[in-house]
């Protein structure tokens, strides 16, 4: 299920997904192709990673990482785009099961 975050901007939501950690911070994986960054929490702890969690949060759109300045015509792989990103401003979460 792909979520249209525009419809949820600045609204409180309750979402269920899988807790994962990334270099940018904790993620909520919703289905196989939708992930959203969690703000307001450090990385998920070892006992939570990989488990189903339900989060109560507010959907926000925040400035992303600045676009990498590369002197050549080649784009660096994995460089930031400079675009806004969607995040969940965490209020609380619970591990399911």
N, C-alpha and C positions, 0 to 999 in steps of 0.2 A: 504494500500500500504506500503510494507516494503522497506526501502531505504537501498542500499548498500553504506554506508558512505565511504568505501575504494575508490570507483570510484570518489568521490567528494573531497578527501583530498586536502586542501590548495586552493580550488577553491571558487570563490564568487558565491553564490546561492541566489535565491529568493524563499522562501518557505511560504506556507500558512498553518496555523494550529490554534489550540486553545491555548490561553495564560493560563498557570497554574503556581502556585507557589508550591515549594517543600522545604524541609529542606535544600537541597543543593543549592537552588536558583531558578530563573525563568526557566520554561520549555516551549518548544513549543511541543504541542501534535499534531502529524501528524497521523491522523487515530486513530484507537482504540488501536493499539499495538506498536506504535513507538513514543518515546519521546526523545527529545534532550535538554540538558542543554544550557542555554544562558549565555555567558560570556560578560562582558562589560556593564552590567546593574544590578541595584538592583532588588528586587522583582517587579513583575508587580503591578501597583496600583489597587485599588479597582474597578475602572471603567473599567479596561482592563481585569481583571481575568474573564475567562469563555467566552470571546469574540473571534471571528475569527480575527487573525492578519496576516499581511504579513510582513516578515522580510527579510532584505537584510543583508547577513552575509557571513563570510568565515568559511568553515568547517575545524576544527582543531582536532587533536588527542593530548590529554594532559595526563600527569600522573594522575592517580586516587588517591583516598585516600589510605594511607598505609594499608596493610592487618593487621587486628587485631591479636595481639599475644595472643593466648588463651592457658593456661597451660594444659588443658585437651584435650581429643580426640574429644570433642564436639565443633562444630562450633557455634559461637554466631549468632543468627538470626539477619539479618540486618547489619552484619559486612562488612566492605569494602573488596574488593578482591585484591587490590594492582595492578590491571590491568589498562591499559590506558583507558580513556573514550573519547567519541566523544562530542564535544561542537560546538556551533555556536558562532563565534566572531562577535558580533552584530555591524553593521554599522548604520542601522536605521530600524525603524518599523512603521507601520501604522495600525490603527484599521479599519477593513472593515465594511462598512455599516453605 
